[in-house]
């Protein structure tokens, strides 16, 4: 690199001599795994040069690793170096997932001359998009811990349940007995600070003139970034060629895409797994020949329930419509034993209230493994719904299938007796045997209900409407299944607990117990809005 730091790469050349297109993969997780070797061989057999690079400060590369902050400059430089090698034809495609998916966007903004396209898989969004509470997930600490030093650290050496439960948040690494400086940056730098500006890319896509293949899963815990990137590139990218050469693939996968036909307890069938390298290779050849991707097959999404792939010219699908369902109860929706209902017709009765108590020291559990690799899946929440600090609203049995095919948004009227608190929402498919399958969820922190860049005060006791973004889904609620909405104030440890106090909470152990209310009826019609489609 220009500053004298040496970065290490493994280069896999196709058989025979000649010049080939380079596929560049950059990773902080080590470039020597069997899985990566298999991927390199598959691309090499198809005539590509595949290069796996350890990012600065990781693996065999020198320097200091600071997550994300060196990647744009290093990535841009590497593209130009490899484009000039004797075995390169001057065309470079970047490829990779998660961390490797996001840094491609940061690199593309540097406009390296020989970058021709990107395959961005499960990339994180701009800071604070995935966690609108503007407090990083406690589970993010296990990620930073795994990246200490040059090689991967074993996160199983730590009792993460104990660590996640500790306060104050900023001192959480002390429970492990290690110093993780970057952890503190999440708290001491507010969203609008100069510190985070180098990592914002999603509002700059008018400066990117590249075909992109976007890949994610319906259960990817960073799914939202893929849709934002696809939509923004379709709308704002510099050229017609770029705007019309955006491809989107969404499978029934988690953060590790295309690994298995099963996701947790749900089997999505043999056709749910793709020959993804072949699809990616065909796409690369198409764009390098300056041809347009097939307009009718630009989007390939997996419909869960029917368990089949749907090809389309765009997303959302043509023929999508918005429907509304409303919260209702007569006595109380607290817990699964309550009488909370989810109904299609707007309530005609007067004001009714459901209420619960939120204790930050006894938060509602979020079902997940302890580590960062995959946060949540199609898990069964039927046991957790017995708690009284969860409001549960369930539809009647579906007389025919209802297919959710797009965005899901909750709009609810609430009040709290605290100056700041959280409200969470989860949407579930309730099977005939009672299995309450999580589809998606979201959170809104009252302090940031207008977005991460504009803090808002809250007057305790005041009724306000808040919006909770539950991202998107392509899933059929089958005949005789039920649709369910849960509302609470915690989903721990996916989201840091709101301690129900005003001001910064990251450096204090103080907390309050909150009395929460959700309103519904003719005047305050709390609802969810979903995009649906009738015919697949």
Secondary structure, DSSP 8 states (H G I E B T S, - for coil): -TTS----EEEE--SSSS-EEEEEEEESS-S--HHHHHHHHHHHHTT-EEEEEE-TTSTT--S---TTTTHHHHHHHHHHHHHTSTTEEEEEEEEEETHHHHHHHHHHTT--TTEEEEEEES---STTTS-TTSS--TTHHHHHHHTSSSS---GGGS-HHHHHT-SSGGGGGGGTT---HHHHHHHHS-TTSHHHHTT--TT-GGG---EEEEEEETT-TTHHHHHHHHHHHHHH-SSHHHHTTEEEEEES--SSTTS-SEETTEE--GGGS--HHHHHHHHHHHHHTT----GGGSEEEEEBTTTEEEEESSSS-TT-EEEEEEEE-SS--BSTTS--EEESS---S--EEEEEEEEGGG--B----SSSS----S-B-TTGGGSTTSEEEE----SS-EEEEEEEEEEEEEEESSSS-EEEEEEEEE-TT--EEEEEEEEEEGGGTT-TTS-----TT--EEEEEEEEEEEEEE-TT-EEEEEEES--BTTS----S-SS--TT-----EEEEEEEESSSS--EEEEEEES--
